[in-house]
Amino acid sequence: MNKSRFQFAVVCAALVFGAASLHAQATRTWVSGVGDDANPCSRTAPCKTFAGAISKTAEGGEIDPLDPGGYGTLTITKAITIDGGTGEGWASVLNAGGVAGFNVNVTGGTFVNTAVVIVRNVSFNGASQSPSGAGTHGINYIRAANLIVENCVFENQGTTGITETLATTGTLNVDNCFFDNTNTGMLVTTSSGFSAAHVDNCRFNALATGINTSVNCAVTVRNCNFAQTTSANGAVRAAPGATINVSNSTFASNTTGANVAGGVIRLSNNDFFNNATGVAGTAESANNNRFRGNTTDGTTTNVIVVK
């Protein structure tokens, strides 16, 4: 190859590489209240919304806010982490007007069958007392192998804080979250496969229903507080085909604490205080739950073996 041809080849290769680099997805991207979705979403040129950043973020990557702001609704179709607290503080999603905050529906990518989605340090406000109408769900979990939700706030949602309505098997982990002034805190169900949820150290306040279920699901609840749920569905409700295990939690001032509505509820080391009905139906017990000040304590059967 003569010198001119060699130089031409080098120039072409550089152009191709440069074009590819322009379209490359970063493992970490950034958003800012003063950003622009036309930017590459780098730290020095952040995007403005989560929706603007996700197409520029690699599968398995992470989106982080640089400053407090409202970063908009989002559809998640690949393994990713959204962390509202990694930058300088706080990320909010306002989902008024009949929409969901985040839709999690992983339908593509290398890890489509094993995708893990992590949502951390985000506030979801459905604005239920707004003239524009309430948002539907804070997070609508449709498909992913595992959805992990940590340190989030779900408030003023018209339907649910988190809905797990899977069309296949999946697992939801919810840790250190608040559910306030929302119709139902969490709904766990599936149309096929098996749906599991693990809820730890969460607060459910001023809701119609705390945790509701449907068929083919199992929910484990630990170290949670349920207060002032107003519907007969109760703070926790086990439908036929559902099992709910509850330990080290408090049920106070609810219309119904635990509602055994055809499924199974297992209770260990819980407090039921000042409810209209502590337990509706018959719950399984380890004979270590405490009842006081309820209009009706309800019925338990001590069939859980203590060893």
RANOR-V844130 format. One record per residue. N is the residue number from 1. SS is DSSP state (2 for helix, 1 for strand, 0 for the rest). PHI is phi in degrees with one decimal (none if undefined). PSI is psi as a letter, one per 30 degrees, with the letter a starting at -180 (none if undefined). Layout:
<<N	SS	PHI	PSI> <N	SS	PHI	PSI>>
This chain:
<<1	0	none	k> <2	0	-76.6	l> <3	2	-62.9	e> <4	2	-65.9	e> <5	2	-67.1	e> <6	2	-61.9	e> <7	2	-63.3	e> <8	2	-63.3	e> <9	2	-64.6	e> <10	2	-64.0	e> <11	2	-63.2	e> <12	2	-62.2	e> <13	2	-61.8	e> <14	2	-65.1	e> <15	2	-64.7	e> <16	2	-63.0	e> <17	2	-62.1	e> <18	2	-64.4	e> <19	2	-64.4	e> <20	2	-63.4	e> <21	2	-65.4	e> <22	2	-62.6	e> <23	0	-101.8	g> <24	0	-68.6	k> <25	0	-96.3	k> <26	1	-86.2	k> <27	1	-71.1	e> <28	1	-124.1	k> <29	1	-123.8	l> <30	1	-131.3	k> <31	1	-124.9	l> <32	0	-148.6	l> <33	0	-62.4	f> <34	0	-110.9	g> <35	0	-81.8	a> <36	0	-145.1	k> <37	0	-68.1	f> <38	0	-80.8	f> <39	0	-74.0	l> <40	0	-77.7	f> <41	0	69.2	g> <42	0	-80.8	l> <43	0	-63.7	e> <44	0	-88.2	f> <45	0	-138.6	i> <46	0	-75.4	l> <47	1	-82.5	l> <48	0	-101.5	f> <49	0	-132.2	l> <50	2	-61.4	e> <51	2	-64.1	e> <52	2	-71.7	f> <53	2	-85.5	f> <54	2	-66.3	e> <55	0	-71.4	f> <56	0	-103.7	g> <57	1	-110.8	k> <58	1	-67.4	l> <59	1	-54.5	k> <60	1	81.6	g> <61	1	-86.3	a> <62	1	-143.7	k> <63	1	-113.5	k> <64	1	-130.8	k> <65	1	-80.1	k> <66	0	-87.5	f> <67	0	-152.6	l> <68	0	-60.8	k> <69	1	179.8	l> <70	1	-97.8	j> <71	0	-111.5	g> <72	0	82.8	l> <73	0	-72.9	l> <74	1	-154.9	k> <75	1	-108.2	k> <76	1	-103.9	j> <77	0	-118.9	g> <78	0	-152.3	l> <79	0	-59.5	k> <80	1	-165.4	l> <81	1	-118.5	k> <82	1	-112.8	j> <83	1	-120.7	j> <84	0	-75.8	f> <85	0	-115.1	g> <86	0	-75.5	e> <87	0	-79.5	c> <88	0	-107.2	g> <89	0	143.4	c> <90	0	-129.3	k> <91	1	-125.6	k> <92	1	-121.5	k> <93	1	-124.8	j> <94	1	-102.3	j> <95	0	-118.0	h> <96	0	-68.7	l> <97	0	84.3	h> <98	0	78.4	g> <99	0	-123.1	l> <100	0	-90.4	l> <101	0	-67.7	d> <102	1	-120.2	k> <103	1	-102.1	k> <104	1	-104.3	j> <105	1	-145.3	i> <106	0	-78.9	j> <107	0	-119.5	f> <108	0	-151.4	a> <109	0	99.0	l> <110	0	-62.7	e> <111	0	-110.8	h> <112	0	-57.7	e> <113	0	-92.3	f> <114	0	-129.0	g> <115	0	-64.5	k> <116	1	-111.9	k> <117	1	-112.5	k> <118	1	-120.2	k> <119	1	-121.9	k> <120	1	-139.1	k> <121	0	59.8	h> <122	1	-128.8	k> <123	1	-104.0	k> <124	1	-112.5	j> <125	1	-117.7	j> <126	0	-86.4	f> <127	0	51.9	h> <128	0	-64.0	f> <129	0	-101.6	g> <130	0	-93.6	k> <131	0	-59.2	f> <132	0	-76.5	f> <133	0	96.0	l> <134	0	-78.5	l> <135	0	-72.5	l> <136	0	-82.7	d> <137	1	-126.7	k> <138	1	-64.9	e> <139	1	-128.6	k> <140	1	-109.8	j> <141	1	-94.4	j> <142	1	-104.1	e> <143	1	-153.8	k> <144	0	179.4	k> <145	0	-62.4	e> <146	1	-150.9	k> <147	1	-112.7	k> <148	1	-114.0	k> <149	1	-121.1	k> <150	1	-131.7	k> <151	0	55.4	h> <152	0	-114.9	l> <153	1	-118.7	k> <154	1	-121.3	j> <155	1	-138.4	k> <156	0	59.0	h> <157	0	-86.9	k> <158	0	-73.7	f> <159	0	-117.6	d> <160	1	-143.8	l> <161	1	-70.2	e> <162	1	-129.6	k> <163	1	-111.8	k> <164	1	-105.4	j> <165	1	-114.9	i> <166	1	-82.3	k> <167	0	-102.0	g> <168	0	-156.3	l> <169	0	-66.6	k> <170	1	-164.4	l> <171	1	-131.8	k> <172	1	-113.0	k> <173	1	-118.2	k> <174	1	-125.5	j> <175	1	-130.2	k> <176	0	55.9	h> <177	0	-117.0	l> <178	1	-114.5	k> <179	1	-122.5	j> <180	1	-130.1	k> <181	0	46.9	h> <182	0	-131.0	l> <183	0	-59.1	d> <184	1	-123.4	k> <185	1	-63.2	e> <186	1	-139.9	k> <187	1	-123.5	k> <188	1	-119.0	j> <189	1	-158.7	l> <190	1	-155.4	k> <191	0	-90.7	f> <192	0	-159.0	l> <193	0	74.6	b> <194	0	-139.9	k> <195	1	-111.8	k> <196	1	-123.8	k> <197	1	-141.4	k> <198	1	-125.9	j> <199	1	-121.4	k> <200	1	-134.0	k> <201	0	59.0	h> <202	0	-116.2	l> <203	1	-120.2	k> <204	1	-122.2	j> <205	1	-125.8	k> <206	0	53.9	h> <207	0	-112.7	l> <208	0	-75.1	e> <209	1	-133.2	k> <210	1	-78.7	d> <211	1	-121.2	j> <212	1	-112.7	l> <213	1	-138.7	l> <214	0	-135.2	a> <215	0	-71.8	l> <216	0	55.0	h> <217	1	-149.1	l> <218	1	-135.8	k> <219	1	-125.0	k> <220	1	-114.9	k> <221	1	-120.9	k> <222	1	-143.0	k> <223	0	58.2	h> <224	0	-116.5	l> <225	1	-122.7	k> <226	1	-117.1	j> <227	1	-137.0	k> <228	0	64.0	h> <229	0	-76.2	k> <230	0	-105.8	f> <231	0	-91.2	l> <232	0	-69.3	f> <233	0	-58.1	e> <234	0	97.7	l> <235	0	-69.0	e> <236	1	-133.5	k> <237	1	-134.1	k> <238	1	-105.6	j> <239	1	-78.9	l> <240	0	-54.7	k> <241	0	85.8	g> <242	1	-118.8	k> <243	1	-126.7	k> <244	1	-124.7	k> <245	1	-104.6	k> <246	1	-126.0	k> <247	1	-138.8	k> <248	0	54.0	h> <249	0	-125.2	l> <250	1	-120.2	k> <251	1	-117.5	j> <252	1	-136.6	k> <253	0	60.2	h> <254	0	-101.1	l> <255	0	-62.4	e> <256	1	-137.3	k> <257	1	-77.8	d> <258	1	-111.7	k> <259	1	-112.7	j> <260	1	-86.6	j> <261	1	-103.1	h> <262	1	101.8	f> <263	0	-100.4	a> <264	1	-126.9	k> <265	1	-122.7	k> <266	1	-111.6	k> <267	1	-120.4	k> <268	1	-145.1	j> <269	0	62.6	h> <270	0	-113.9	l> <271	1	-113.0	k> <272	1	-118.3	j> <273	1	-125.7	k> <274	0	59.0	h> <275	0	-92.4	l> <276	0	-64.7	e> <277	1	-130.5	k> <278	1	-69.2	e> <279	1	-129.8	k> <280	1	-101.2	k> <281	0	82.4	a> <282	1	-122.8	j> <283	1	-98.9	k> <284	1	-78.0	k> <285	1	-136.9	l> <286	0	-94.4	g> <287	0	62.4	h> <288	0	-136.2	g> <289	0	-94.6	l> <290	1	-117.9	k> <291	1	-125.8	k> <292	1	-160.8	k> <293	0	79.4	g> <294	0	-82.4	k> <295	0	-61.8	e> <296	1	-134.0	k> <297	0	-68.2	e> <298	0	91.9	a> <299	1	-119.2	k> <300	1	-130.9	l> <301	1	-124.4	k> <302	0	-86.1	i> <303	0	-110.7	f> <304	0	-80.2	k> <305	0	-77.1	k> <306	0	-101.7	k> <307	0	-122.7	none>>
